[in-house]
Amino acid sequence: MQEEERFLREAVSLARTNVEKGGRPFGAVIVRNGEVIGRGVNEMLETGDPTSHAELNALRAAVKTVGSLRLDGAAVYASGQPCPMCLAAMRMAGIAEIAYAHSNAQAEPYGLSTAAIYAELAKPLAEQAMRFRHVPLEEDSKALYADWQARQATQQRS
């Protein structure tokens, strides 16, 4: 538990430093085998990019550090409860463990909670506020994915 607390404190420290620089109060570190392999802060305001969350920036740094899109065996330590976008990206990268210092309930009074997004995403697609539909294009029914698979096979043989 001592190591977990140390990494959470580092994430919160990154968030505090980011606030001092005019940024949002979010920081994250990614750790594998006791070593920090990625750090990030929320840079939405600086970049004008709504996806520039601390966890995603830490993921980007970590994959560069390890030279792989997979971060199996790594853990994320975040200053705040990760949003659904960050959670999905962490799952896609193979992260299996997440710890955070501040919950959505703690963030709510400051307008920083993502609980409403979690609730919306828990609904069936047809009941969500965002319009979401599948519109297949007959002329391209399988070509895109088949072309990708063929290129992958060619590259693997080379």
TAUR-V356124 format. One record per pair of residues at least 4 apart in sequence whose C-alpha atoms are under 6 Angstrom apart, sorted by the first residue. I is the first residue (numbers start at 1). GAP is how many residues later the second one is. D is the distance in Angstrom with one decimal. If there is no record, write none. Layout:
I_GAP_D + I_GAP_D
//
This chain:
8_69_5.4 + 11_16_4.7 + 11_17_4.7 + 11_18_5.8 + 11_67_5.5 + 11_68_5.2 + 12_67_4.8 + 14_13_5.0 + 15_10_4.7 + 15_11_4.4 + 15_12_4.3 + 18_5_4.9 + 19_4_4.7 + 19_5_5.5 + 19_6_5.5 + 24_18_5.9 + 26_15_5.7 + 26_16_5.5 + 26_28_5.9 + 26_53_5.6 + 27_13_5.7 + 27_14_4.3 + 27_27_5.0 + 27_51_5.9 + 27_52_5.4 + 28_11_5.7 + 28_12_5.3 + 28_26_5.4 + 28_27_5.4 + 28_49_5.5 + 28_50_4.3 + 29_9_5.6 + 29_10_4.4 + 29_47_5.9 + 29_48_5.3 + 30_6_5.6 + 30_7_5.7 + 30_8_5.0 + 30_45_5.6 + 30_46_4.6 + 31_4_5.3 + 31_5_4.3 + 31_6_5.6 + 31_43_5.4 + 31_44_5.3 + 32_42_4.3 + 37_25_5.0 + 38_20_4.8 + 38_23_4.8 + 38_24_4.1 + 39_19_4.4 + 40_14_4.7 + 40_17_4.8 + 40_18_4.1 + 41_13_3.9 + 42_10_5.8 + 42_11_4.3 + 42_12_4.2 + 43_4_6.0 + 43_9_5.3 + 44_4_5.3 + 44_5_5.0 + 44_6_5.4 + 44_8_5.0 + 63_4_5.5 + 63_5_5.3 + 63_6_5.5 + 70_23_4.8 + 70_24_5.8 + 71_22_5.5 + 71_23_5.2 + 71_24_5.9 + 72_22_4.6 + 72_23_5.6 + 74_21_5.6 + 75_20_6.0 + 75_22_4.8 + 75_23_5.7 + 76_22_4.8 + 77_21_6.0 + 77_22_4.9 + 77_23_5.7 + 78_22_4.6 + 79_21_5.5 + 79_22_5.0 + 80_20_5.4 + 80_21_5.7 + 80_22_4.5 + 81_19_5.5 + 81_22_5.1 + 81_23_6.0 + 82_4_5.9 + 83_31_5.8 + 90_5_5.2 + 91_4_5.5 + 104_4_6.0 + 104_9_4.6 + 107_5_4.9 + 107_6_4.9 + 108_4_5.7 + 108_5_4.7 + 137_4_5.9 + 142_4_5.9 + 143_4_5.7
//
